[in-house]
C-alpha cells in the first residue's frame, strides 16, 4: 500500500468501542489497544487502531487494527500444532471470536538478541530479569540461547515490571509445574517464529507471549509475533551492521519509540503531539511487516471506522 493510500485512511481510523455502544448484557474491558467484549463463555477481541508506547496510549494509526488482527490469526494457525490457542474465528477485519480462559498474570518475553530495554539494563551494569549476562557483550549481539525474561501484567497507565523466574517461584503467582510448561511452550513458539521468518528474510529479535488456562489446559492468547509484541530485523544486513556498530534495519514499533525519545518522552509527563506524517510512516511499517511476514499483499478490507463498528455490533 502506497503512502498516498495510507494518507486517505487518516480521517477514518477506528479508535475502538465505548460502553455506550454496547448492549447492557455485554461487558467491556479496554486495554491499551484492544477492546475485549465478554459474551459469556466466549470473548470478542476487537483490535483498534490505537497505538501505545511506554505503556501510554498516544494516537491512532491507519489500518493498524486490521494488520494486527490478521497477523495474529495467521500466527495462531501457524503455531496451533505447538500449543492450542484461543482463536475460534476471525469475525471482522479488526476482531476475532475467542475462547475464554483464566489469563496467567505474567507476560513471557523471549529475547534472541541483546537490544532494547535488555541492552539498557546491561549497559548500566544491571541484570536482565535476574539473569547475569557475560561481560563484554555488544549491543544487538545474538544470545547463544534465547533468554526468557518475564514481566508482570499491570493495569493501563502503569508500567509493566520485569520479574525473574526465581521471583515467580517465590511469590507462587504461577504453579511451578505450569510455569515449566509455559517456559517450554514459549521456547518452542519462538523457535517456530524464528524459523519461519528466516525464510522470509527476517530475524525475530524478541517477542512477548501471553497464556491462559481453559478446561484445565494451557493455551496461547492475545497476539502473536506482531509489530506490537515483537521486534523484527532484516537478516541480510544484520552481520554488517552489527560488526560496524550501526543500528539495525527494523520494521517494528521501535521507530515510534525512537521518535518519542528524541523529543524527551519515555512515558512520563505530557507526550508530544504526533504529526500525520509520523502516523503514516508508522502505518507503512505495520503494513510492510504484514506483507513480509505473510508473503501476501495487504489490502484494507475495512477502511471505514463506522462500517467496522456496525460489523462488530451485528455479532452481539
N, C-alpha and C positions, 0 to 999 in steps of 0.2 A: 504494500500500500504506500503510495507516494505521500509526501508531506502535505501537498495541497489537499488531498482527500482527507487526511487526518485533520487538517485545519477545519474542514467543513463539519466535523463532529464536535468541535469545541463547545458549541452552544447547546448540545443535546446530550451531555454526559449524564449518567444515571447516578445520583447521589445516594440512592437507597430508599428504604421504606421508613415510615413512621407509624406509631401505634394507631394514629387516626386513619390510616389507610386500611386497617385490618378488621375483620370481624372480631367480636368480643371473645369468641372461643379460641382464637389463635394467639398464643404467646409470642412475644418478640424479644430477642436478645441481640443487642447491637454490639458488634466488635469494631475493631479499627477499620476493617474493610468489608467484612461480611455481616449480613443480617440473617439471623437464624430464627426461623418460624417453627414453632412447636405444633405438630399435627397429631400428637398422641404418641403412637409407637414409632413414628417417623418424624424426620425434620426436613424442612425445605431450606437449603442453604443458598442464599442469594448473594452473589459477589458483585458488589457495587463498583463504581469507577473511582471511589475514594482511594487516596494514597496516603500512607503514613511513613514517617521516617523518625528515628529516635523516639519511637513509641508515641508520636503525635500525629493526628490526622491533619493534613495540610491543605489539600485541594482535590480536585478530580482530574482524571487523565482519560482522554478519549479512547474508547474501545477496551480499556484495561480490564473491566469486569468480565467481558466475554473472553478475552485472551486467557485470563487466569482460570476461568471455569472450564473452558475447553481443554486447556493444558492438563488440569487435574484429572479430568475424565480420561484423557489419553494415558496418563501415567497410572491411574487406578487399573486400567485394562492391561497395561504392560507389566504390572507387578502382582497381579492377583494370585499367581502361582507361588509367590513367596509368602504372602500373608493375605488373608481375606481383608476386604475393606468395606466401608460403609455405603458405597455407591449402589443405588438401585437403578436410577436412570437420570440422564440429563433432561431437565424439564423445559427450560427456556435457554436462550443463548447465555444468560448470566446466572442460571440457577440449576441445582441438582437436588433430587429427592434421595435422601439417605436414611439408613437405619440408625435409630437412636441407641446410644450407649453411654456408659459412665466414663467420662474422659479422665485419663491418667493426668494428674496435675503437674506434669513435668514435660517441658519441650526437650526433645532429644536432638542436639546439634551434632552433626558429624562433619569433621574438618579434614580435608585431604591436604591442605596447604596452610602454611603459616602466614596468615594475612588478616586484615580487618581488625576486630577487637582482640583477637588472639595475638596478633603481632604487636598491637599497642600495649597489651599486658606484658608480653615477653620483653619488649624493648625497654619497659620500665622496671624490669627485674622481678616481675610477679609471676606466680604460677598461673597456668591456664586451667581454670576449673579444677584446681587442686593438683594438676599434673605438672611436675617439674620437667621442663624440657632441657635437652643438652645445650651446653654453651656453644656460642659461635654460629648459631643458625642465622640465615639471612631472610629478609622479607620475601614473601612469596615462595619460599622453599617448600618442596614436597616432603611430606612426612613418609617415613618408611612404611608406616601403617596408619591408616586414618584414626584420628582421635575422636572419641566420643565425649562431648562436653555439654552436659545437661544445663538447663536453666529453668527457673521457676516460671510459672504462668501467672502474671499479675493482671489486675483489672486495668481497663483502659485508663490512660493518663499516668500510670505508674510504670517504672522501668522493670523489665524482666531481670532477674538476678542470677548470675552463674552459680551453680551448685555442684559440688563434687559427688562422685559416686559414694564416697565414704559418708558424706553428709546425708545422702539419701538413705543409706542403710541405717545410720544412727537415728535419723528422725522418724523412721518407719513410715514415711509417707507413701512408699510403694513396697509391697511384699517382695522379699529378696528373690524368690523363685520367679515372680512376674518380671522383676527388673532384669534378671538374666535373660529371659525370653525377649524382652524389649531390646536389650543390647545386641542379641544375635540378629533379630529382625532388622534393626537399624543398619547393622553392618552389611547384611545381605541386600537390603534396598539400595544402599549407597553403591555397592559393587555393581548391581544391575544398572543403575542410572549411569555410572561412570562408563561401563562397557558400551551401553547403547549410544551415549553421547559421543564417545570416542569415534564411532563410525560416522558421526555427523560433523567431525572436526572440532568438537568442543570438549572442554575439560569441566567436569563437575567439581568445583573448588570446595564448596561446603554447602550444607543444607540443613534444614530442621524437619523433624517428623513429629507428628502427634498421634497418640494411640488412645483407644478406648476399650472397654470391656462390654461385650454383649453376649448373652447366653453362655456366660462363663468362659468366653474365648476372647483372645486378643484380636483387635482389628485396627487397621490403619485408617485414620480420619483426617479431616481438614483439607490440606492441599499437599501436592507432591511435586517437587522439582520444578517450581515456578520461579520467575524472577523476583517474586516477593519473599520466597522462602530459601532461595539459593543464589550462589554466585556461579557464573559461567565465564570461562576464558577461552580464547581461541588457541587450539592446540598447535597450529603451525608456527606461531611466533612466540610460544611460551619460552623455550630454552634461550633464544637470542635475547629476549627482553630480560629474562632472569639473570643471564650472565653479565649483562651490561647495567643491571640495577635500575632498569626503567619500569614504568608502570605497565601492567598487562592490558591487552585489549580485552574489553569486557562487555557483556550485554546484560547487566543486572541493574538493580536499584541503586548501586553504589554511585552512579552518575548523579542522581539527585542528592544523595548524602554529601558527595563532594561539593556540589554547588552550594548546599546549605552551609557546610563547614567553612568554605571560602568566605562566607558572609558572617561568620562568627556564631552560627547557630548549631548547637548539638543537643537540643531537646529542652533546654531551659530558657525561660523568658519568651518574648514575642517573636514568632518566626517571621522571616522576611516574606513579602508578597512574591508569589511565584508567577513570573510573566508567561504569557501564552506561548512564546517561542520555546521556553523550557518545557512546558507541558506537552507540546507537540514532539519535542525531541525524546522525552521520556516515553511517550506513546510509540514512537518509531522503534525504540529499543525493545519494548514489550512485544511488538508485532514481529520484529526481527527474531527475537528469541523463539516465538511460536513457530515461525517458518523453519528456522534452523533445527529446532528440536524435533518437530514432527515430520519435516520434509514436505509439508503441504503449504500451499499459498493461503494466506489469511485473507478472507473476505468477511467484512462485518455483516452479520445476519440480523442484527438488532441495533440499527443506527439511532432509533428514536427512543428516548427515555420513557415517554408515555406509553408507547407500544410495549416496552418491556414490563412496565408496571401492570398494564392490563393483562398481559400474558401470565404474570405471576398471580394476580388476583383470580384469574379464571381457574386456578388449581386449588383454591381454598374452599 
